[in-house]
Amino acid sequence: LLLYRFCYNSYMININRMNDYFMRYLFGSIGNEDILENIVNSVLKDSGFEEVHNLEILNPHNLSENINLKESILDVKAITKDNKKIIIEIQLSGNIDFVKRIHYYISKNIVSEVSKNEEYKIINHIISINLLNFNLDFGDNGKPHRCFKLIDTEDINVSLDMIQMHILEIPRFINILNNSSIDDIKKNKILSWIDFFTAKDFNDDEKDKLKEANNIMSKVIDKYERFISSKEEMEVYNARDAFLYGQTVMLEYEREEGKKEGIEIGFQQGIEKGIEKEKYSLARNMKKENMDINLISKLTGLSLDEIEKL
């Protein structure tokens, strides 16, 4: 029995800490407002924004409500005393089109707040924080953390600060983390969160390092260990993890099929372009030999007007 427990716990230590169900448990449970506040302020500070305080969780984690979850969006929503709404969402796979989905989800949250004939002033300032376990392609050098907001295109110092869309690409942060000292991580606490999410060997040394870098990590690690010790939570986690894994595999399959199709189309287009080029070359040579223009058209399939222009 002791051996079984040891093996069970050793296996559970390696759970995916970016699983959105675990994230919902960690950040969205009543009593974990300080954990939520820590990661939110780590993100805001990384972009130079003011910190937020006194968060109230709007959609608290509830085990019984998630037992049969399938394709639900598992996010965390909170609000500050000055009516700033915080939305945290995790996405394990995707592409640049995911930005449109973030925009849609922000819009949906805004629309849901206002009923017909209500005043627009009740609309909350929204801070959307999106943790992506893949890289997007914005056609530049690849920043790990971007924040989008409404600005004056001619004067970026003038903005309408009603929406903040934060996009954090975890793989890009890992490169920074690998070259960071413990002092660097202490100064930029978002790195401690990246380390928590992605550390492969989540052993005592790793846990001690996290606790030194960020005080909240003592409570975070305690919550993590409670989670993996809960049979009920782990059953939901495993079901969700299997679903998310299936989504990732399907996306990769679609990408590979898209690549194959693109290669086939490109090959076919190349052949067609070559044939078309050869037609013009042949018609040009025939014209030099003073062949009848109608005969050239019949042999090459080119119009009389196309041949006249050669």
N, C-alpha and C positions, 0 to 999 in steps of 0.2 A: 504493500500500500504506500509506504514511504517513497519507494522507487518510482511508483506511478505518479505521485504528486510532484516529485522532482522533475520528471520528464515533462509532465503537463505544464508546469510553471516555466520550464526552460523554453518550451515551444511558444508559450503565450508571450514571453518577453519580446519575441520578434514580430508582434503584430504591427500592422501598418498604422503608424500614428497620424497619418494624413487621411485615414478613412473618415468620411464625413460623419458617420454615426458616432465614432469616438470623439470627434471634434465637437459635435453637438452635446455630448455628455460632458466634456471638459469645460467648454465655454458657456453652455446654455443651462447649466443646473443652478437652481436657486442655492445661494451660499457661495457660488463661484464668481460673483461679480468682480472680486478683486483680480482674479485670473483674467477675466475678460478685459477688464480695464487695463491690465498690464500689456497685453498684446496689442490692443487698440492704440494705446499711447506710444508703444514702440514703433508702430507703423506711422503714426502722425508725426512723431519726432523725427523719423527718418526722412520725412518730406518737408520738415520745417513748419508744421502746423501746431497750433496750440493744443495742449492735452485736454482730455475730457474727464469728468469725474461724476461720481454718484449715478452709476448706470443702473437702470432697471431692466431686467430681462423680460421681453415681451412674449416670447414663445418658449417657455421653460421646457427643458428636457423631461420627457415622461416615458418610462420604459414601456408601459402597457400600450401606449399609442403607437409605438414603433415596432411592435412584434411582427406585424404582417406587412411592413413597408416594402415597397418595390421600387417604383420609379419616382418617388417623392423627391422634391428638392429639399435637402436637409441643410438649412442655413441657421444662423443665430441672429436674432433681432433684439436690439436693446434701444433704450432712449435715455437721454440725459435730462437733467432738471430744466435746462433751457431749450428743450424740445429738439435736440439733434437726434435723428434716428441713425443707428448704426446697423449695418447689415454685413455679416461675415459669411462668405461662401467658399467652399473648397471644390476644386475640380481637378481630377486626376489625369484626364486626357482630353485632347481637343486640338483646335487650330485657331487661326486668326479670326474665324467667324464667331468664336466664343465671345469676342468683344461686343458683338451685336446682341448676344443673349444677355450680357451684363446690362447693356443699355435698356433692353426690353424689360428686364426684371426691375431695374430702378424705376422705369416709367410705370410699371404695373403697381409698384408700391406707392407711388405718388397718386395715381388715379384712385386707388382703393381708399385713400384718406378723405377724399372729397365727394360728397353726395350732391345731387342736383340742388341748386339754389343756395349752397353753402358758400361762405366767403373763402377766397383763395388764401387768406392770411393764416389759415389753420394748417397749410402745407408745411411739413417739417423740412429743415435742412437735412440732407441725406449724405451719410458717409458710407460708401460701399467699399468693402475690403475683400479682395478676391485673391485667394492663394491657389496658384496654378502649379501643378507638378509637371509642367511641360513648358517649352519656350515658344513664344509667339515671334512672328517675323514682321517687324515694323520697318524693315529696310535700313536700319542704322547699326550702330555698334552693339546693340543689345543691352540696354539698361535693365538691371534686375528688378527695380521698383519704379513704376511710373504712376503719376497722378494726373488725371484729366479733370478739367473743370471748365466752366464757361468763361471765356475771356474776350476782350476787345482785340480783334486780329491786328489792329494797327498800334495798339498800346497794351502790351501784356501785363502791365501793372494795374490795369483796370479790369476788374473781374466781377462776375455775379457769383458769389460764393454760396450757391444754393445746393450744389451737388459736388461731391468729390468721388471720383472713381479711381480707387487704388488697385493696381494690378501688380502682384508680386510673383515673379517667375522663380520658383524654388531652385531649379537646376542652375540658374545663373548665380544665385546667392551662394550655392555650395562652393563654387570656384573662389568666391571671396572668403568664405568661412575657412577653407583649406589653407589660406595664406594669412589667417588672423591669429594674433596672440590672445591670451586670456584677457589682457588689458583692452584690446580692441573690442572684444565681445562685451566686456563690461560697459564700454562707452556707447556701444550701439546694440541695445538689447534685442533688436530684431534678429541679430545673429544667434543669440541664445535660443530663440524660438526655432530658427532654421535648424540648429543643431539638435534640438529636441525632436523635431519632426523626422529628421533624416539619419541620425546616428545609427550605423549598422550594428555595432556592438554596444547595446544599451546596458552596460555593466556598471558596477559600483564606481569605478573610476570616472566614467562618463557622467554619472549622476552627480558625483561630488564636484566635477568641473562646472556643471550647469548650476548647481546650488551656489557656487562661488561667484559665478558671472551674473546671476539674477536671483534676487532674494525670493521671488515668487515661486521659483522652481521647486522648493521644498514641498510646497502644497501641491504643485502640479504633479510631481512624481508620486506623492501619496495618493492623489486621485487616480493616477494611471494604475498604480498597483491594486487599488480597490476595484478598478474596472476589470482587470484581467483575472481577479479572484472571484468575480461574480459570474456564476454559471449562466444566469438569465441574460446579463448584458452581453456575454460572449456569444451566446446563441444568436442574438440579433446581429451582433458584429459579424459573425461568420457568414450569415445569410446575406448581409449587405455587401461584404467583401467579395463574395462569389458573384453577386450581381454586377458590382463595379468592375471586377476582373473581366467578366463577359463583355461588358461595354468596351473596355480597352482593347480586348482581342478583336472584337468586331470592327472597331475603328481602324486598327492596324491592317486588318484584312481588306477593308474598303480602300485604304490608302494604297496597298500593294496592287489591288485590282485596278485602281485608277492609274497607277504608274504603268502597268502592263498595257492598259487600253491606250494611254497616251503614247507609248512607244509604237504600238501598232498603227495608230492614227498618223503619227509622225512619219513612219516608214511609208505608209500608203500615200501620204501627201507628197513625200519626197519623190516617189515613183511618178505620180501624176504631174508634178512640177517638171520632172525630167522629160517626160513625154511631150508636154506642152512646149518646152524649150526646143526640143528636137523638131517639132512641127514648123516652128518659125525659121529655124536654121535651114531645113529642107526647102521650105517655100522660097526663102531668100536666094538659095542656089539655083532653083528652077527659074526664078525670075531673071537671074543673070544670064541664063541660057536662052532667054527670050521665049520661054514656053508660054502657051496660051494661058491667060489668067484664069479662065473658067476651069481648065483642066487642073491647074495648081490647086484651086479651091476644092475640086472634087477629090483630089488625091490626099490633101492634107486636112480637110475639114475646116479650114480657115475661111472667113468671109471675104468677099471681094474687097471690101473696105479695108480689112486688116492687111491684105496682100498689097493693096495700093500704097499703104503707108510704109512698107518695108524698104 
